[in-house]
Amino acid sequence: MQRRIGVQGLAVAGLFGLLCGAARADGLAELNAALARLQGQMPIKAQVESKTWRREGEGKAAEEDSGQATVAVEGGPAGLQVLYSKEVLAKVEAEQRAKVKDPKAKAPIGFALGEMKAPELRSMVSAADTLSREIEEAVFSGEKMDSYKGKPARLLSFTLSLDKVPEKDRKYVKKFEGGLDVWIAADGTPLASHFHVDVSGRAFVVISFTQKTDETRQYGVSGDHLLLLRKESKNAMSGAGEKVESKIVKTLQLQS
């Protein structure tokens, strides 16, 4: 009797393991299904704000730039429209005139607008394509139960390969680590993600370099749109005696 119970226990445990494995594997399929249905064809209006900071060099010789700007975005079946307010355009014009008099004059509005290119803005109001592409370029490495903002969530993990580095530069890379973590709701809808890459190497024998990228994102849903409500990107690069650090925070607010 004890032996039969032991065998049955092993069978049940094995079945339980298979069921858990199937449940974990379903997370990726459910994420892809959610991305497929959140393609963002309905009309949408939003404001996107960018806060940008960059420092080049070290110590007293370091140069810093920062800026903040907001644009209106309207998306729908016809495409994407970016609207700049009269106030923003007037400030950009004032900055350009100031630079004519003093080439070293700061241009915070123009600096921030430089990070508001069409692909970036599209990914804010329609984030599914960008996340889907990143998943396709990565290798699924596992799933586990976790939490996000105090509520149950599933965490899907992916690893990135050296393919993220331009082909002409790969021969110089000595170390590469990269990953993508995505938190999903019960129905597969993305809640948040974390992207990170750490690269180091040596070029031309004597020039060593490092580059680190860290990006966190918070998602939301409106109609059939997967929205990127907040994205914070941090970058740090050093090499050949130079050092550059930057931080960019973009936020989105829906408009009626």
PLY file of the C-alpha trace (Angstrom):
ply
format ascii 1.0
element vertex 256
property float x
property float y
property float z
element edge 255
property int vertex1
property int vertex2
end_header
0.00 0.00 0.00
2.73 2.42 0.90
4.51 1.68 -2.35
1.35 2.27 -4.40
0.78 5.57 -2.63
4.36 6.56 -3.35
3.97 5.79 -7.05
0.66 7.65 -7.19
2.26 10.59 -5.38
5.04 10.70 -7.94
2.50 10.55 -10.76
0.47 13.39 -9.26
3.60 15.44 -8.68
4.68 14.84 -12.26
1.26 15.84 -13.58
1.29 18.94 -11.39
4.72 19.83 -12.74
3.52 19.42 -16.32
0.46 21.58 -15.65
2.60 24.29 -14.04
4.98 24.17 -16.98
2.08 24.53 -19.40
0.71 27.46 -17.40
4.09 29.17 -17.47
4.47 28.58 -21.18
1.04 30.12 -21.80
2.23 33.47 -20.48
4.22 34.23 -23.62
1.34 33.17 -25.88
-1.07 35.36 -23.90
1.30 38.32 -24.10
1.59 37.95 -27.87
-2.21 37.64 -28.16
-2.65 40.83 -26.13
-0.17 42.70 -28.32
-1.99 41.48 -31.43
-5.35 42.86 -30.25
-3.92 46.18 -29.02
-2.86 47.56 -32.39
-4.21 51.07 -31.83
-6.50 51.78 -34.78
-9.08 53.89 -32.89
-8.65 57.69 -32.76
-6.71 58.94 -29.76
-5.50 62.27 -28.41
-2.75 62.71 -25.85
-0.04 65.01 -24.55
3.52 63.76 -24.27
6.03 65.47 -22.03
9.78 64.93 -22.25
12.28 65.82 -19.52
15.82 65.44 -20.75
19.20 65.66 -19.03
22.69 65.05 -20.42
26.20 65.50 -19.02
29.39 65.17 -21.00
32.79 65.09 -19.31
33.75 65.03 -15.64
34.46 67.49 -12.86
34.57 71.22 -13.55
35.03 70.58 -17.27
31.72 68.73 -17.54
29.00 70.28 -19.70
25.36 69.77 -18.82
22.18 70.28 -20.81
18.60 69.81 -19.70
15.18 70.66 -21.00
11.49 70.05 -20.82
8.84 70.22 -23.53
5.29 69.07 -24.23
3.61 68.28 -27.53
0.11 67.13 -28.49
-0.29 63.88 -30.40
-3.31 62.68 -32.37
-3.40 59.16 -33.77
-5.84 57.09 -35.78
-6.34 55.16 -39.03
-4.89 58.08 -41.05
-1.62 58.06 -39.11
0.02 60.25 -36.49
-0.09 64.01 -36.10
2.18 66.01 -33.81
0.97 69.46 -32.77
3.26 72.13 -31.35
1.60 74.93 -29.40
2.23 78.58 -30.28
3.95 78.96 -26.93
6.41 76.15 -27.64
7.17 77.47 -31.14
7.74 80.97 -29.78
10.19 79.65 -27.19
12.08 77.65 -29.82
12.35 80.79 -31.97
13.63 82.78 -28.98
16.24 80.12 -28.27
17.45 80.17 -31.87
17.75 83.96 -31.84
19.71 83.78 -28.57
22.14 81.31 -30.17
22.82 83.75 -33.00
24.09 86.23 -30.42
25.78 83.62 -28.24
26.56 80.18 -29.74
26.98 78.82 -26.20
23.47 79.84 -25.14
21.35 76.97 -23.84
18.27 75.81 -25.74
16.30 73.68 -23.26
13.08 73.53 -25.29
14.85 72.56 -28.50
17.00 70.09 -26.57
13.93 68.33 -25.17
12.12 68.37 -28.52
15.09 66.52 -29.99
13.87 63.46 -28.09
10.34 63.76 -29.47
10.83 62.24 -32.90
7.93 60.54 -34.69
8.92 56.90 -33.91
9.26 57.74 -30.22
5.91 59.52 -30.10
4.17 56.72 -31.97
5.49 54.20 -29.46
3.93 56.25 -26.66
0.37 56.10 -28.06
0.74 52.70 -29.75
3.31 50.66 -27.83
2.35 47.15 -28.96
4.50 47.05 -32.10
7.66 48.16 -30.31
7.29 45.62 -27.50
6.38 42.86 -29.97
9.51 43.56 -32.01
11.72 43.51 -28.91
10.27 40.15 -27.89
10.91 38.72 -31.35
14.56 39.79 -31.12
15.00 38.21 -27.67
15.06 34.65 -26.32
12.38 33.65 -23.83
14.09 32.43 -20.67
11.31 31.88 -18.15
8.16 32.90 -16.33
7.26 33.19 -12.66
4.60 34.60 -10.41
5.39 38.08 -9.13
3.61 41.32 -8.28
3.32 44.78 -9.75
2.22 47.75 -7.66
1.08 45.38 -4.94
-1.11 43.22 -7.20
-0.42 39.71 -8.54
1.30 39.62 -11.92
3.34 37.25 -14.03
6.92 38.12 -14.88
8.25 36.99 -18.26
12.01 37.16 -18.73
13.98 37.33 -21.97
17.68 37.44 -22.75
19.23 39.59 -25.46
22.04 38.55 -27.75
25.03 40.34 -29.21
22.87 41.01 -32.28
21.72 44.18 -30.49
25.19 45.60 -31.20
25.79 46.85 -34.79
27.59 44.15 -36.79
30.61 46.35 -37.56
31.22 46.87 -33.81
30.77 43.30 -32.54
34.42 42.36 -33.01
35.38 44.90 -30.34
32.95 43.60 -27.70
34.43 41.54 -24.87
31.39 41.46 -22.59
27.69 41.67 -23.38
24.76 41.25 -21.02
21.21 42.19 -21.85
17.71 41.33 -20.79
14.06 42.25 -21.01
11.53 41.65 -18.22
7.81 42.09 -18.85
5.11 42.06 -16.17
1.71 40.94 -17.49
-1.84 40.84 -16.11
-3.98 37.70 -15.94
-5.12 38.18 -19.56
-1.60 38.79 -20.88
-1.85 42.59 -21.08
1.55 44.24 -20.42
1.73 46.21 -17.19
5.39 47.22 -17.17
8.77 46.27 -18.60
12.46 46.68 -17.85
15.11 46.69 -20.59
18.83 46.66 -19.81
22.07 46.26 -21.74
25.66 46.27 -20.44
28.44 46.28 -23.05
32.20 46.61 -22.65
35.18 45.97 -24.87
38.31 47.30 -26.46
38.96 48.90 -29.83
42.29 49.48 -31.56
44.10 47.63 -28.75
44.37 50.59 -26.37
40.86 52.13 -26.29
38.52 50.47 -23.80
34.84 51.38 -23.64
31.68 50.67 -21.65
28.04 51.37 -22.33
25.06 50.79 -20.04
21.41 51.29 -20.89
18.57 50.90 -18.41
14.95 51.59 -19.32
11.75 51.14 -17.30
8.28 51.46 -18.80
4.76 51.60 -17.44
1.86 50.65 -19.71
-1.87 51.35 -19.81
-4.76 50.57 -22.13
-7.27 52.88 -23.83
-9.63 51.24 -26.30
-7.44 49.18 -28.61
-4.30 51.17 -27.77
-1.48 49.91 -25.58
-0.19 53.17 -24.13
3.29 53.87 -22.83
2.33 56.00 -19.84
5.86 56.53 -18.57
9.31 55.70 -19.88
12.52 56.44 -18.04
15.78 55.83 -19.93
19.25 56.05 -18.42
22.43 55.77 -20.48
26.08 55.89 -19.49
29.00 55.66 -21.93
32.73 55.98 -21.42
35.76 55.47 -23.63
38.78 57.24 -25.10
38.86 59.55 -22.11
35.26 60.67 -22.62
32.24 60.11 -20.41
28.59 60.79 -21.26
25.54 60.26 -19.07
21.91 60.95 -19.91
18.44 60.53 -18.48
15.19 60.96 -20.37
11.72 60.71 -18.85
8.66 60.72 -21.09
5.11 60.72 -19.76
1.76 60.53 -21.53
-1.61 61.95 -20.54
-4.79 61.23 -22.47
-6.84 64.19 -23.71
-10.58 64.22 -24.30
0 1
1 2
2 3
3 4
4 5
5 6
6 7
7 8
8 9
9 10
10 11
11 12
12 13
13 14
14 15
15 16
16 17
17 18
18 19
19 20
20 21
21 22
22 23
23 24
24 25
25 26
26 27
27 28
28 29
29 30
30 31
31 32
32 33
33 34
34 35
35 36
36 37
37 38
38 39
39 40
40 41
41 42
42 43
43 44
44 45
45 46
46 47
47 48
48 49
49 50
50 51
51 52
52 53
53 54
54 55
55 56
56 57
57 58
58 59
59 60
60 61
61 62
62 63
63 64
64 65
65 66
66 67
67 68
68 69
69 70
70 71
71 72
72 73
73 74
74 75
75 76
76 77
77 78
78 79
79 80
80 81
81 82
82 83
83 84
84 85
85 86
86 87
87 88
88 89
89 90
90 91
91 92
92 93
93 94
94 95
95 96
96 97
97 98
98 99
99 100
100 101
101 102
102 103
103 104
104 105
105 106
106 107
107 108
108 109
109 110
110 111
111 112
112 113
113 114
114 115
115 116
116 117
117 118
118 119
119 120
120 121
121 122
122 123
123 124
124 125
125 126
126 127
127 128
128 129
129 130
130 131
131 132
132 133
133 134
134 135
135 136
136 137
137 138
138 139
139 140
140 141
141 142
142 143
143 144
144 145
145 146
146 147
147 148
148 149
149 150
150 151
151 152
152 153
153 154
154 155
155 156
156 157
157 158
158 159
159 160
160 161
161 162
162 163
163 164
164 165
165 166
166 167
167 168
168 169
169 170
170 171
171 172
172 173
173 174
174 175
175 176
176 177
177 178
178 179
179 180
180 181
181 182
182 183
183 184
184 185
185 186
186 187
187 188
188 189
189 190
190 191
191 192
192 193
193 194
194 195
195 196
196 197
197 198
198 199
199 200
200 201
201 202
202 203
203 204
204 205
205 206
206 207
207 208
208 209
209 210
210 211
211 212
212 213
213 214
214 215
215 216
216 217
217 218
218 219
219 220
220 221
221 222
222 223
223 224
224 225
225 226
226 227
227 228
228 229
229 230
230 231
231 232
232 233
233 234
234 235
235 236
236 237
237 238
238 239
239 240
240 241
241 242
242 243
243 244
244 245
245 246
246 247
247 248
248 249
249 250
250 251
251 252
252 253
253 254
254 255
